Amino acid sequence: MATNEIISKLNELSELRRMADELNAEIEAIQDAIKAHMTEADADTITAGAFKVTWKAVTSTRIDTTALRKDLPEIWQEYGKTTTTRRFSVAVAN
């Protein structure tokens, strides 16, 4: 791919990410308004037209890997799993 094509793709990517950020902000605002209504109504489930909305507390238990690594490093070493990924990042060069 030629440099001009990469620049064009990066400009397009930048614009799409900006649009996605705006959409995500709108989504969050609408969700927050619905959650506020549910809080006022003291309801964890509501039905509106064809929609059923639930907003319930979910409890989960996870291992605190930082504490495990500190307190029992030999156990953490034995059961720890190392993975390798590649991170894609775009920054504006100065």
N, C-alpha and C positions, 0 to 999 in steps of 0.2 A: 504494500500500500504506500503510495507516495505521501510525502510530507503534507501537501495541501489537502489530501483526503483525510489524513489523520486529524489535522487542524479542524476541518469541517465536521468530522465525527465528534471531536471533543467539544466544539461549540454546540452541536446538537445535543450531546450528552448533558452539558452544563444547563442548557435551556430546559430540557426534560426534567432534570433533577430539581430545578427551581420550581417548575410547574408541580412536580410531585410534592415538594415541600408545602406549597400553597394548598394543594388538595388535602394533604395530611392535616394541616392546620384547620381547614374547614371541617374535616371529618371529626377531629378531636373536639371542636367547638360544638358540633351537633351532638356527639356522644355525651359531652359534659352537660348539655342542656337536658338531655333525656335522663341522665343520672341524677341531676338536681331534682327533676320532677319525681323520680322514683324515691329519692330521699324524703322529699316533702310528703309524698303519699305513704311513706313507710312501707314500700312494696319492693320485694326482690324479683317479682315477675309482673309484667303488665302485658295486656293484649290490646292491640290497636289495629283494626282492620285485619289484613292478612298477616300481620306481624305479631310474633310473640317475643318479648324482650325479657331476658333474665340478667340480673346483676347480683350474683351471690358470692359470698366469701368462700374462698377455696384454701384449704390448709394443706400444706405439703411439708415433708421432712426431707432434708437433704444433708449430705455430709459436709461439714465445714472443713474443706480441704486445707485452708490456711492453718487452722488450729491443729488438724491432724499432722500436717507437715512439721509444725513446731513441737507438738507434744510427743508424737510417735513417728519420728522420721523413718525408722526402719520399716514400719507398716506401710507408710505412705510410699516409700521406695518400692516395696514389694508389690503393691497393688496399683501404683501410679501407672498411667498409660500415656506415653508420649506420642503425639501426632504432629504431622507437618502439613501445613496448609500454605497457600499463596494468597497474599492480600493484594487486592487491586485498589490503587488509590490515585486520584488525579488532583494535582495542585497547580495553581497558577504560578508560573515561573516569573521571577522578577528580572 
